[in-house]
Amino acid sequence: MSETRISVETFKQSLQPDFKKGGGMGELGSCSESEPYAMQVTDDSMEPEFDRGCIIIIDPTGIVRDGAYVFAVDNKDEYIFRQLRILDGRHLLVALNESYQTIEISGMDRIEGVVTQRAGKRRSYHKWYDK
């Protein structure tokens, strides 16, 4: 069991030079910071719903609510993909695989986007989460 995380700083440093200099997100770029983007699931923390290797679509403007699958920044400033649970005013990032621990975050400001789709090699594996 190995959980995959990447620090926010490392992620930003790994962006292509053109992307950081205005060729990507932001005012001068061709992409908006509010546009959905795709990522690949790299570990088994969200199985069985999201298998390792599947592609998820993340919407930075998606509606964040209890039970939503989210891409968030944890308390170590690392990106993480989890299900958000809001219980008694506490914001918890829960792995579907019970081998992983639940993480409490300070609030909604730590959410970077909401997973709206899951895609895979077979059409039957495609699923929408925002409907």
N, C-alpha and C positions, 0 to 999 in steps of 0.2 A: 504494500500500500504506500503510494507516494503521491502526495498532493502537489499540484503545480500552482505556483504563485509567481508573480513578477512585481517588483517594486515599481511604484509610479515613476520614480526618477529613471530607472533603467528602461522602462517602456518609452518614456519621452526621448531618451538619448538614442534609442534604437530606430527612431523614425528616419525615413529617408531625408537627406539634406534638402531636396526640393520641397518636401512636405513641411519641414520646419521653417523654411524661408518664405512661406506664403504660397507655395505651389499646391497646398492641400487645404486644410481647414482654416477657417477664419475669413476676415473681410476681403483680403486680397486673393484668396485661393478660389479654386473652382468648386470645392466641396464646402458645405455648411457644417458647422459643428453640431447642428441638430439633425443631420442626415443619419439614417440607420446604417449600420455596418455589420459585417460578418466576422465571426471568430470561430475557431475550431476548439472543441472540448478536448483537453489533453490529459485528463485523468479520470478516475472512476468515482469521484466524490458525488456526482449527481446521477449515478446509475440507480435504478434501471430506466428512468425517464430519458436521460441524456447519455448515450453510450460514448465512450472514448472514441474520438475521431469524428463525431458528428459536427455539423455546422450549425451555429445558432446565429440568429439575426437579432441585434440589439438596437433598440430605439432610444436615443438619449432624451426624447420628449415623451416617452411612454408614461402612462398613468401608473404611479407607484401605489400599491395597496397590499394589504396583508395577503400572503399567499402567492404573490407575484415572483417570478424568477428574475433575479436582478444581477447586474454586473456592478460591483461596489468596490469601495476602498475600505479595507479593514483598518484596525487600530495600529497596525504596523506599517501603514501607507503602502500596502500591496493590493493589487487588484485581485478580486475573487468572484467566482460565479456561484451563487447560492439562491435558495428560496428565502424570501423575506417573511418573517413572522413578527407581528406586532402584538405583544402580550403585556397588558397592564402598563402601557406606556413605554415598554422596553422594545428596542429594535434588534431582532435576532436574525443572523444569517445561518440558515440550517442546511446541512448537506442531506441529500436523500439517502445516501449510503451511511448507515449508522456507525460505520467505523471511523467517521470523521467527527470532530467536535463542533458544537454550536458556538458561534462567535457573536458577542454583543457589540453593536456599534453605537455611536453617540446619537445618531438620528438620520433623518431622510437626506440630509446634505451629503452623506457618504455614498449615496446611490448615484451611479454614473449613467445607468440606462436600464431598460426593462427588456427582457427577452420576449420577442413577439412571434418568432418562428423557430422551428427545428427542421433542418433539411438533412437528407441522407441520400444514399445511392438509389434506394427504391422509393417510388412514389408513395407507397403506403406508409413510409416512415415520416413523411412531411406532416407537420402539425402546426397549427396557429394557436397562440396563447393570448391574444388580445381581443378575442371575440366573445 
